[in-house]
Amino acid sequence: MVIPGTVLRAFDFASVQFDEASRIRIPARFVDQAKLTGEEPITCWLLVVTVGRYRVLIRPDDDYLVALAGTLSAEGSIGDDRGGVVVSGGNERAAILARLIRTSASPKGPGWRIVVPTEAKLLVPANEDRSFMFVLSVNGYVELWFPDTLRRAMSKSVFELF
């Protein structure tokens, strides 16, 4: 299967269950790609690609974070007299900073666990399955997908994609 620019192989895909603390285990084969290193818990970010699809970002200075923060100041934003930012361009642009959800990851055995915050779960409609996620390798990043989000993405025939 191909996700734009990337071949999806069986080992690039895994299902993971939530534990009692809303954590998921990142399988060992994804740890290096996710840049999860060390022996101590770390702060990381979930970038909301779409509702139900989250890209794991480890360093707060990651290019995505810099670009995302710069988008507001570079395109369509003006300062107000209180030192805030007035955002133009509709709800999608106003909500861009909500696409960054701070969380944490900690080493456990051969893999790592990432906390999936309540905010990330609440973005997914209540009638959708929130009991597990899929871990995928997409364009060199590790992403977490809720099952219904992945089902919708896969609802078109593979032959219609090409």
Protein Blocks (a to p, Z undefined) as FASTA:
>chain_A
ZZehiacdfklgccddddfkopacddfklmmmnopgcjbdcddddddfbghiacddfblk
bmklmmmmmmmmmnopacdfkopacdehijklmmmmmmpccdddddehjbdcddddfklm
mmpcfkbcckbccdddeehiacdddfklmmmmmmpcfklmZZ
